[in-house]
Amino acid sequence: MKQQLQIRMNENLFLRNPAQSELGKKIVGSSILLIHNNGFENFTFKKLAEVIGTTEAGVYRYFENKHKLLVYLTSWYWGWLEFQIVFKTNNIKNPVVKLKKVISLLGSAVEDDLQTDYIDEGVLYKIIIKEGSKAYLTKQVGEDNEKHFFKPYKDLCSIVGDIIIECNPKYKYPKSLASTLIEMSHFQNFFMINLPSLTDFGNSKEPNDIALFLTDLVFSSINKK
């Protein structure tokens, strides 16, 4: 039997744990497809309920509102990405090689992970690129932060920051560079697809061009005398 990857989630994000029921899994999986196809602004629980064959009230039994659902999805992705980075760099001793591996993971397109049966990480990755910042660019970001909604993202940045420090213990801005690296990987991908004149990758046929750019950016910074 295929072992399923479990991502631990903040219980304040949901009213009922969606991972513990078939309806909950349908809500999460189908919301990813709907948000990707229609955009977060046009996404509603009413439309979601129609797609999965339940009532709007049934969706509200799991999530208080669509903002918390979006935070849930982004948090799940950050937790999944942290697992991927830790797993794929665990046996790498050289910090430079390790950091380059992290940058490669961040700069590459994501494919569906077979260890999760109801979440398509490839589609979720596209949502993170287009909609992810809407999870925290809100008026209530302070309140959400007090409830630790963004802990998975902070944990991910901390792991990347620690690897940066391994490469150069004297570097002063590991947290800033880590968060910049993660955000830049998404912005450049978004620009490449939607606003190509803002990048050098608009007509690129090389799948790792963004990773090469990020590698140059990061190591130029941490190796600067």
N, C-alpha and C positions, 0 to 999 in steps of 0.2 A: 504493500500500500504506500502511495506517495506521501511523504512527510510534508506537512504544510508549515510554511514560515509564519510565525506569530509575531506581530508587532504590538508592543504594549502601548496602550493609548490612555490619555488623560480622561478620567471618568467624568469630568465636568463638561466635556464636549458633547455628551449624549445623555439621553434620558434612559434609553435601553441600549445595551451593548449590541451593535449591529452584527458583530462577528459571531454572535451566539445563536443566530436564527437564520433560516433561509430567507425570510422576508427582509431582515436586516442586511444580509449580503446582497440581495437584489437591489435594495435602496442604494447601497454604496456603489455597486458595480454599474448600475444603470444611470446613476447621477453623473458618473464620470463620462459616460458616452453622451449624455444629454448636454452637459456643460461644454464638452468639446465641440459638439455639432452646432449648438445654438448660442453659446456664450453665457457667462454667468448672469448678466443682466436680464436675459430672456428666460433664464431657468426658474421654474417655480415648482413647488411641491405638488401642485395640481397636475401639471404636465407629467411629472415623475410618476405620480400615482396612476395615471392613465396608461403609461407605458408598461408598468409592472403589474397591472391588474389588481390594484388595491384602492383604498380610499385615501383622500388627502389626510384625514385624521389618523390613518394608519401610519403615514410617514411621520406625522408630528409626534407620534408616540416614541419615536427614536431620536428625533432631532428637534430642538426648540425652534430653530429658524435656519434659513439657508446659509447664513454667515457661519454658524457653528459647523454646518456640514462642510463648508469650504475649508475651514480651519482644520477639521478632522482629516480631510483628504490631503491637505498640504502636510500636516503633521505626520500622517501615515507615510507619505512619500519620503520625508526627511528621515524618519526612522528606518525605512527600507534602504535608503541610500547609505545611511551610516553603517548598516549591517553589511552592505556590499563592499564598502571601503575597508572596514575592519577585516572582513573575510579575505579579500583579495590582496591585502597588504600584510597580513599576519606573519608570513614567513619571509618578508623582505627586511633585511637587516640594514642595508644602506639607506639612510634617510633621503638622499637625493633621488635614488631610484624609486623610493616609496612615494615621494612627493610627485614625481613625474607620473607615477601610476595613478595617483589621485586626480591629477589634472586631466589625464587621459579619460578617466571615468566621467569627470564632470563635463568634459568637452565633447563627449561622444553621444550619439543618439541612444536612447534607451529602448530595449526590446522587452516584450512581455516575459515576466518571470514565471516559470512553470511551477514554482513552489507556492504560488498563490492562485487559487482556483477562481476567485470572483473579482479580482482586481487586475486590470490590464495596465501594467506599469508604462508601457509604451504610450498609451493614450493619456495616462495621468501625467506623464512627463510633459506632454504638449500643453496640458492645462497649467502646470507649474510655470511654464514659459510665458503663457499668455495671461493667466489669471492669478498666479500665485501671490503676487504682491498685494492683491486686494484683501488677502487674509489679515494683513497687519496695517495697511494704509487706511486706517479707519479712525473715527473720532474716539472710539472706545478702546484703542490699542493699549492704553495704560491699564484699564480694568482687565483686559484679556491677559496682559502680561503678569498681573498680580495673581491670576489663576493658573499661571505656568503654561498657558496655551502654546507658547513658542519654545518650550524647553527642547523639543527634538531638534529644532533648527539651531538653537544655541549649542546643544551637545555636538552637532555635526561641525559647526564652526570651531568649537573647542578642539576637536580631534584634528582637524586640518591645521589649526594654529599650533598645536603641539608638534606636528610633523615639521612645520616651518621652523620652529625653534630648534628642532633636532638638526636641521640643515645649517642654521646659523644662530647659536645661542645668544648672540649679541644683537640680533635684529629687534628693533624697538616696537614694531607694529604687527605682531602676528595675528591678533584678533581682527584688526582692520583689514589686513591682507586676505585673511581667510574668508571673511564675509564678502569682500570685494571680488575675490576669485569666484565664489559660488554665484553671486549675482551677475557678474560679468559673463559667465558661461551661458546664462539664460538670456541676458539682454542681447548678446551677440548673435545667438541662435534666432531670437525673435527678429532682430534687425535683418539678418541674412534672408529670412523667409518673407518678411513683410515690408521692410524699408532697406533694401539692399544698398542704396547709395550711402548709407551710414556705416557701412562695413567695407572690408576688402574681400569679402567672401561671397558677394552676390552671385557671381558667375562661376564660383568655385566648384570643381568636381571632386575635390579631395575631401574625404569625410572627416579627416582629422586636422583640417586647417585651423579651426578654432582652438583646438588643444595645443597646436604648435604656437599660436599667438599667445595663449595664456601661459604656456611654459616660458616663453621669452619674457613676457611681462613680469612673471613672478620671480624668476631667477635674476633678471636684471635688477630687481628691487632688493632682494635679500643679499645679493653679492656685491651691491654697490658699496664702494669704500667711502 
